[in-house]
C-alpha cells in the first residue's frame, strides 16, 4: 500500500551534506530496493523504502534519486512520486516510529510518464538528521528495464530429453498461445505458464545451446543450457559379446574417451565418436539397460539383449524325467522368456520344462528325447555354445533274432553313438564286434564262440534295458551243397558247401549207417568251402557235417544230404 509522504522543499545542496559525514552506515538504517530485478516495459515499477533502528519519533530528512540509463536524474517529490522537473526534494521532519515492518516500509511507484527507456536504473537514498543535517545512512540499488520478455535463470541448467525444466523471468504473460519456448534449437512444450515462470521439458532433438522465450514473436535474452546424451536408435538390440554396435542420437562427446557406454552395469569400449553417433564393442555382460553418459549426464536407458551363452550341463547324461542344470550367461530370470530344446538339431527335438531360471543357470526337467544337442533360446535369441545330453541307448529291434555265431546282426533303436568305439554290444555277456554305427542302428558280428542270451548296448557308459533274447546258433552252419548228387567214381568234381563259420582247421565228415568217412575240405571263405569225394566211397545217401574246435569245445554243424550214385 502506498503511503503518502508529506514533504517540504529543503534547498541545501546534496553534495554539501555528503561532505559533513562522508561515510554513513550504509543500509543499516535505510534501504530502498526494487520489487523485482528486471521489469518489462510498460509494467508498473515499484520501489520499497525501509527505515529501521531509529529512536521512536526521531526526526529525519530523506532524499531519494533515480538515475536513468542516460545519466539524467529524477527525485522523489512531495507526493511520493519521482519527477525530472524538481532539482531536489528532501522529506523534512519525518515523524518516525520504530514499529512493525509493515509500518516501517513504504511502497513507491515510478510514474509511467517518466518515459522509461531500456537499461539499468540506479536508486540512491540518503537519510539525515533533521536538525543537524548530518548524514545518518545511505542506500543504493538498481533494476533493469527491458522491452522484451526476460529470462533470469533456468533450473536446472542442464538435462536430458524429457527432463522437466523451470524458466524464471519476466514478461512472459499468461496467454500460452502467444508464447514459445526454445531449448537447444528445438521448440519445447509448455506445461504451465505465469508471467514470471514457465514449466516445460527438454524436447526431442535438442542439443547443447541456449534457452530462449518469445512472446508474440518478440524474443527474450538467451540463457545457456546443456543437453545430455539421447539414444535415438541402435544398429541392433540383440547383441553378442565382441559385436560392434552403432548408437545414433544427440549430444554425444566427439572425444570417444569422454563417453561412457554401459551394458547393464558393464562398460563397453567406445571405438569412435561423433556428436550424433558412437561405435562400441559389446562387452561380456547380461541382458538389460544400455545407457550413454557424457558431460556428467546419463541418457535414458534402452533395453538390449546380450546373446545368451551356454557353458555346461550337469549331469550331461540321464533319462527322461531327470532334473539337470544348464549353466551359462545372459539367461532371463523370467522362466517364460527362456526356451530349451533337447536333440535340437533333429526333426525329433523336444522342449524341456524349465523349473527355475536365473541369469546364469536354468534348471530343467529332461524330456522324452534322444541323445543330441541341447539348445537354449532367451528372448528369441539363440545361445552360443555347444553342449549335448546323452540318453541311455534303447533297442527297438534285432534282426535276425536267431543268428549263427560269426554272422552279423542289425540292431535298431535310439541313442547310439556314430563313433563306433563309443558303442559296445553284448549277447549273453559275450562281446560282439562293431562293424558300423549311426545314432539309430548298429551292425555287429557274433563271435564264433558266441552264446544265446539278452542283447545289450552300452553307449558312453550307459546301458540299455530290456533287450530281446537272441538265439545264437553255434558255428559252423551249413546252408547248401552243390552238387547234391554225384557219381561214386567222380573224385575230381569239387563239391561246394555254403554256410557260415568256415575256418582253417575244420574237418568234414560223410556219415552213413554209423560209418564216418573223412574228406579233405578246402576253405574258400568264411562262408564257403569245397571238397572232393574220397576214393572208394560206396553209393548211398550221406550226411555231410563239419566239425571245428573253438576254445576247447568241439562244435559240429548241422547236416546236409549228399546222394552218391
Residue pairs with C-beta under 8 A, 6 or more apart in sequence:
1 107
2 80
2 106
2 107
2 108
2 109
3 80
3 106
3 107
4 79
4 80
5 62
5 76
5 78
5 80
5 91
5 94
5 106
6 78
6 91
7 76
7 77
7 78
7 80
7 89
7 90
7 91
7 92
8 78
8 91
8 92
8 93
9 78
9 89
9 90
10 61
10 88
10 89
10 90
10 92
11 88
12 90
12 133
13 88
14 63
14 88
14 126
17 126
17 128
17 133
17 135
18 126
18 135
20 133
20 134
20 135
21 134
21 135
21 136
22 135
24 126
24 135
24 136
24 137
24 138
25 136
25 137
26 137
26 138
26 139
26 140
27 137
27 138
27 139
28 53
28 137
29 51
29 52
29 53
29 54
29 127
29 136
29 137
30 49
30 50
30 51
30 62
30 125
30 126
30 127
30 136
30 137
30 138
30 139
31 49
31 50
31 125
31 139
31 141
32 47
32 48
32 49
32 50
32 64
32 108
32 123
32 124
32 125
32 139
32 141
33 47
33 48
33 50
33 123
33 141
34 45
34 46
34 47
34 48
34 123
34 141
34 142
34 143
35 45
35 46
35 47
35 48
36 143
36 170
37 143
37 144
37 152
38 143
38 144
38 145
38 146
38 150
38 152
38 169
38 170
39 45
39 143
39 144
39 145
39 146
39 170
40 145
40 146
40 147
40 148
40 149
40 150
40 170
40 171
41 116
41 118
41 145
41 146
41 147
42 112
42 116
43 170
43 171
44 109
44 110
44 112
45 109
45 110
45 116
45 143
45 145
46 107
46 108
46 109
46 110
47 107
47 108
47 109
47 110
47 123
48 105
48 106
48 107
48 108
49 62
49 64
49 105
49 106
49 107
49 108
49 125
50 101
50 104
50 105
51 60
51 96
51 104
51 127
52 98
52 104
53 98
54 60
54 96
54 98
55 98
56 96
56 97
56 98
57 95
57 96
57 97
58 96
59 93
59 94
59 95
59 96
59 129
59 130
59 131
60 94
60 96
60 127
60 128
60 129
60 130
60 136
61 90
61 91
61 92
61 93
61 94
61 127
61 128
61 129
61 130
61 133
62 76
62 90
62 91
62 94
62 125
62 126
62 127
62 128
63 75
63 76
63 88
63 89
63 90
63 91
63 125
63 126
63 127
63 128
64 75
64 76
64 82
64 89
64 108
64 123
64 124
64 125
65 73
65 74
65 75
65 76
65 123
65 124
66 73
66 74
66 75
66 82
66 110
66 121
66 122
66 123
67 73
67 121
67 122
67 123
67 124
68 74
68 116
68 117
68 119
68 121
69 117
69 118
69 119
69 120
69 121
70 117
70 119
72 84
73 84
74 82
74 83
74 84
74 114
75 82
75 83
75 86
75 87
75 88
75 89
76 82
76 89
76 91
76 108
77 83
77 86
77 89
78 89
80 106
80 108
81 108
81 109
81 111
82 108
82 110
82 111
82 114
83 89
83 111
83 114
84 114
90 128
92 130
93 130
94 130
96 104
97 103
98 104
110 116
116 145
117 145
118 145
118 146
118 147
119 144
119 145
120 142
120 143
120 144
121 142
121 143
121 144
121 145
122 140
122 141
122 142
123 140
123 141
123 142
123 143
124 138
124 139
124 140
125 138
125 139
125 140
126 135
126 137
126 138
127 135
127 136
127 137
127 138
128 134
128 135
128 136
129 136
144 150
146 170
146 171
146 221
147 218
148 171
148 215
148 218
148 219
148 220
148 221
149 169
149 170
149 171
149 172
149 173
149 213
149 214
149 215
149 218
149 219
149 220
150 169
150 170
150 171
150 220
150 221
151 167
151 168
151 169
151 211
151 212
151 213
151 220
151 221
151 222
151 223
152 168
152 169
152 170
153 168
153 169
153 223
154 165
154 166
154 167
154 168
154 211
154 223
154 225
155 165
155 166
155 168
156 163
156 165
157 224
157 225
157 226
158 225
158 226
158 227
158 228
158 295
158 297
159 165
159 202
159 225
159 226
159 227
159 228
159 297
160 202
160 227
160 228
160 229
160 230
160 297
160 298
160 299
160 300
161 202
161 203
161 204
161 205
161 206
161 227
161 228
161 230
161 250
161 300
162 201
162 202
162 300
163 201
163 202
164 191
164 199
164 200
164 201
165 183
165 188
165 199
165 200
165 201
165 202
165 211
165 225
166 197
166 198
166 199
167 181
167 197
167 198
167 199
167 200
167 211
167 213
168 196
168 197
169 196
169 197
169 213
169 220
170 195
170 196
171 195
171 215
171 220
172 179
172 193
172 194
172 195
172 196
172 197
172 198
172 213
172 215
173 179
173 193
173 195
173 215
174 193
174 194
174 195
176 190
176 193
178 215
178 216
179 190
179 193
179 198
179 213
179 214
179 215
180 187
180 213
180 214
181 187
181 188
181 190
181 198
181 200
181 211
181 212
181 213
182 188
182 210
182 211
182 212
182 213
182 214
183 200
183 202
183 203
183 206
183 209
183 211
183 225
183 227
184 202
184 203
184 206
184 207
184 208
184 209
184 210
184 225
184 227
185 205
185 206
185 207
185 209
186 203
186 204
186 205
186 206
187 203
188 200
188 201
188 202
188 203
188 206
189 200
189 201
189 203
190 198
190 199
190 200
191 199
191 200
191 201
192 198
192 199
193 199
198 213
202 227
204 230
205 230
205 250
206 227
206 250
207 227
207 250
207 251
207 275
208 225
208 226
208 227
208 251
208 295
209 224
209 225
209 227
210 222
210 223
210 224
210 225
211 222
211 223
211 224
211 225
212 219
212 220
212 221
212 222
212 223
213 219
213 220
214 220
226 295
226 297
227 250
227 251
228 251
228 294
228 295
228 297
228 298
228 299
229 249
229 250
229 251
229 252
229 259
229 292
229 293
229 294
229 295
229 297
229 298
229 299
230 249
230 250
230 251
230 299
230 300
231 247
231 248
231 249
231 290
231 291
231 292
231 299
231 300
231 302
232 248
232 249
232 250
233 247
233 248
233 249
234 245
234 246
234 247
234 248
234 290
234 302
234 304
235 245
235 246
235 247
236 243
236 245
237 302
237 303
237 304
237 305
238 304
238 305
238 307
238 379
238 380
238 381
239 245
239 263
239 282
239 304
239 305
239 306
239 307
240 282
240 306
240 307
240 384
241 282
241 283
241 284
241 285
241 306
241 307
241 309
242 281
242 282
243 281
243 282
244 271
244 279
244 280
244 281
244 282
245 268
245 279
245 280
245 281
245 282
246 277
246 278
246 279
246 280
247 261
247 277
247 278
247 279
247 280
247 290
247 292
248 276
248 277
249 276
249 277
249 292
249 299
250 275
250 276
251 275
251 294
251 295
252 259
252 273
252 274
252 275
252 276
252 277
252 278
252 292
252 294
253 259
253 273
253 275
253 294
253 295
254 273
254 274
254 275
255 273
256 270
256 271
256 272
256 273
256 278
257 270
258 273
258 294
258 295
259 270
259 273
259 278
259 292
259 293
259 294
260 267
260 292
260 293
260 294
261 267
261 268
261 270
261 278
261 280
261 290
261 291
261 292
261 293
262 268
262 290
262 291
262 293
263 282
263 283
263 285
263 286
263 288
263 290
263 304
263 306
264 285
264 286
264 287
264 288
264 289
264 290
264 306
265 285
265 286
265 288
266 283
266 284
266 285
266 286
267 283
268 280
268 281
268 282
268 283
269 280
269 281
269 283
270 278
270 279
270 280
271 279
271 280
271 281
272 278
272 279
273 279
278 292
282 306
284 329
285 306
285 330
286 306
286 329
286 330
286 359
287 303
287 304
287 305
287 306
287 308
287 330
287 332
287 359
287 378
287 379
288 303
288 304
288 306
289 301
289 302
289 303
289 304
290 301
290 302
290 303
290 304
291 298
291 299
291 300
291 301
291 302
292 298
292 299
293 299
305 330
305 378
305 379
305 380
305 381
306 329
306 330
307 330
307 381
307 382
307 383
307 384
308 328
308 329
308 330
308 331
308 376
308 377
308 378
308 381
308 382
308 383
308 384
309 328
309 329
309 330
309 383
309 384
309 385
310 326
310 327
310 328
310 374
310 375
310 376
310 383
310 384
310 385
310 387
311 327
311 328
311 329
311 385
311 387
312 326
312 327
312 328
312 387
313 324
313 325
313 326
313 327
313 374
313 387
313 389
314 324
314 325
314 327
315 322
315 324
316 387
316 388
316 389
316 390
317 389
317 390
317 391
317 392
317 460
317 461
317 462
318 324
318 366
318 389
318 390
318 391
319 366
319 391
319 392
320 366
320 367
320 368
320 369
320 391
321 365
321 366
322 365
322 366
323 355
323 363
323 364
323 365
323 366
324 363
324 364
324 366
324 389
325 361
325 362
325 363
325 364
326 340
326 361
326 362
326 363
326 364
326 374
326 376
326 387
327 360
327 361
328 360
328 361
328 362
328 376
328 383
328 385
329 359
329 360
330 359
330 378
330 383
331 338
331 357
331 358
331 359
331 360
331 361
331 362
331 376
331 378
331 383
332 338
332 357
332 359
332 378
332 379
333 357
333 358
333 359
334 357
335 354
335 356
335 357
337 357
337 378
337 379
338 354
338 357
338 362
338 376
338 377
338 378
339 351
339 376
339 377
339 378
340 351
340 352
340 354
340 362
340 364
340 374
340 375
340 376
340 377
341 349
341 350
341 351
341 352
341 374
341 375
341 376
341 377
342 349
342 350
342 351
342 352
342 366
342 367
342 369
342 370
342 372
342 374
342 389
343 349
343 350
343 369
343 370
343 371
343 372
343 373
344 372
344 373
344 374
344 375
345 372
345 373
345 375
346 370
346 372
348 369
348 370
349 369
349 372
350 367
350 368
350 369
351 367
352 364
352 365
352 366
352 367
353 364
353 365
353 367
354 362
354 363
354 364
355 363
355 364
355 365
356 362
356 363
357 363
362 376
366 389
369 389
369 391
370 391
370 414
370 415
370 439
371 388
371 389
371 390
371 391
371 414
371 415
371 417
371 439
371 459
372 388
372 389
372 439
373 386
373 387
373 388
374 387
374 388
374 389
375 382
375 383
376 382
376 383
377 383
390 415
390 459
390 460
390 462
391 414
391 415
391 462
392 415
392 459
392 462
392 463
392 464
392 465
393 413
393 414
393 415
393 416
393 423
393 457
393 458
393 459
393 462
393 463
393 464
394 413
394 414
394 415
394 464
394 465
395 411
395 412
395 413
395 455
395 457
395 464
395 466
395 467
395 468
396 412
396 413
396 414
397 411
397 412
397 413
397 468
398 409
398 410
398 411
398 412
398 455
398 467
398 468
398 470
399 409
399 410
399 412
400 409
401 468
401 469
401 470
401 471
402 470
402 471
402 473
403 409
403 446
403 470
403 471
403 472
403 473
404 446
404 472
404 473
404 474
404 475
404 476
404 477
404 500
404 501
405 446
405 447
405 448
405 449
405 450
405 472
405 473
405 474
405 475
405 500
405 501
406 445
406 446
406 447
406 448
406 450
406 475
406 476
406 500
406 501
406 526
407 445
407 446
407 500
408 435
408 443
408 444
408 445
408 446
409 432
409 443
409 444
409 446
409 470
410 441
410 442
410 443
411 425
411 441
411 442
411 443
411 444
411 455
411 457
412 440
412 441
413 440
413 441
413 457
413 464
414 439
414 440
415 439
415 459
415 462
416 423
416 437
416 438
416 439
416 440
416 441
416 442
416 457
416 459
417 423
417 437
417 439
417 459
417 460
418 437
418 438
418 439
419 437
420 434
420 436
420 437
421 434
422 437
422 459
422 460
423 434
423 437
423 442
423 457
423 458
423 459
424 431
424 434
424 457
424 458
424 459
425 431
425 432
425 434
425 442
425 444
425 455
425 456
425 457
425 458
426 432
426 455
426 456
426 458
427 446
427 450
427 451
427 452
427 453
427 454
427 455
427 456
427 470
427 472
428 450
428 451
428 452
428 453
428 454
428 470
428 472
429 451
429 453
430 447
430 449
430 450
430 451
430 453
431 447
432 444
432 445
432 446
432 447
432 450
433 444
433 445
433 447
434 442
434 443
434 444
435 443
435 444
435 445
436 442
436 443
437 443
442 457
446 472
448 475
448 501
448 503
448 550
449 550
449 551
449 553
450 472
451 472
452 469
452 470
452 471
452 472
453 469
453 470
453 472
454 467
454 468
454 469
454 470
455 467
455 468
455 469
455 470
456 463
456 464
456 467
457 463
457 464
457 467
458 464
474 555
475 500
475 501
475 548
475 550
475 555
475 557
476 499
476 500
476 501
476 502
476 506
476 546
476 548
476 555
476 557
477 499
477 500
477 501
477 557
477 558
478 497
478 498
478 499
478 544
478 545
478 546
478 557
478 558
478 559
478 560
479 498
479 499
479 500
480 497
480 498
480 499
480 560
481 495
481 496
481 497
481 498
481 544
481 560
481 561
481 562
482 495
482 496
483 493
483 495
484 560
484 561
484 562
484 563
485 562
485 563
485 564
485 565
486 493
486 495
486 533
486 562
486 563
486 564
486 565
487 564
487 565
488 533
488 537
488 538
488 539
488 564
488 565
490 533
491 532
491 533
491 534
491 535
492 532
493 532
493 533
494 530
494 531
494 532
495 530
495 531
495 532
495 533
495 562
496 524
496 528
496 529
496 530
497 508
497 521
497 528
497 529
497 530
497 531
497 544
497 546
497 560
498 527
498 528
499 527
499 528
499 546
499 557
500 526
500 527
501 526
501 548
501 555
501 557
502 523
502 524
502 525
502 526
502 527
502 528
502 529
502 546
503 523
503 526
503 548
504 523
505 548
505 549
506 521
506 523
506 529
506 546
506 547
506 548
507 518
507 521
507 546
507 547
507 548
508 518
508 519
508 520
508 521
508 529
508 531
508 544
508 545
508 546
508 547
509 516
509 517
509 518
509 519
509 544
509 545
509 546
509 547
510 516
510 517
510 518
510 519
510 534
510 537
510 542
510 543
510 544
510 562
511 517
511 542
511 543
511 545
511 559
512 540
512 541
512 542
512 543
513 540
517 534
517 537
517 542
518 534
519 531
519 532
519 533
519 534
520 531
520 532
520 534
521 529
521 530
521 531
521 546
522 529
522 530
522 531
523 529
524 530
529 546
533 564
537 564
538 564
539 564
539 565
540 564
541 561
541 562
541 563
541 564
542 561
542 562
542 563
542 564
543 559
543 560
543 561
543 562
544 559
544 560
544 561
544 562
545 556
545 557
545 558
545 559
546 556
546 557
547 554
547 555
547 556
547 557
548 554
548 555
548 557
549 555
